[in-house]
Amino acid sequence: MDDQPPAAEPPRRPALSPSRASDFKQCPLLYRFRAVDRLPEVPTREQVRGTLVHSVLERLFSLPQAERVPGRAKELLRPVWTELSSGRPEWTDLFPGDDPGELHGWLESAERLVDAYFQLEDPRRLDPEACELHVETELGSGVLLRGYIDRLDVAPTGEIRVVDYKTGAAPRQIGEAKAMFQMKFYAVVLWRLRGVVPKQLKLMYLTDGQALAYTPDEAELVRFERTLEAIWQAILRAGRTGDFRPSPSKLCDWCSHQSRCPSFGGTPPEYPGWPEPDPGDESILDRAD
């Protein structure tokens, strides 16, 4: 019998993720740079720290409930950092080798975020259904939604809680608006997948040790679903023409692409055309923001 080469996986359809939808709402040109041109971005220490803390909390919930204590969580920090940074020189380059104190201080700041988590809840009392859960659904209009949920709690009665950890330092008002957009996105996906409107959307802000809880209703999710459909149609229109316009705001201060942005005297690269197979993926840094 002749050996046959493995069949190539069919390309995934383009999808909308919460981060990419938020990018387009914030600035269509930013969406283009990230999803179409896929330009590299130098990560910040804050972004990488967020990824590390998210990964530690994910590993924490894989431990027996009795072991989910602060000391055990902090023991995970260095091995998880070693694992995550392996093969990612752009991460390790954030900490020059001639000053090991910088990495030590950065890990201590991650420890403080982990400690703050334990001030908000006791993980020994929780039994999540999933952590870092990949979710995907297609709306009736044909729009494909895709993303990752930090944590999904399901009560014995079937009630669903979506939990998201926030470690970033974005301006609070803008940051909360973006975070709630993300949470409603997940609520729509879960509602369409399971036929149940999540009972609670919970944001846990580890920098200041505060939590924000919100209860959506079905009518609100119907309206939000229409918003997502409108965003996707606007993306497709821009994709056909290449007309992704900049939208200057306070968030430009955090943008990696000012040198290419017309609002700052730059020139975008030549438009490469609508990407295939899929511009919807979120990076590991997106998921930790």
Disulfide bonds with the S-S distance in Angstrom:
none
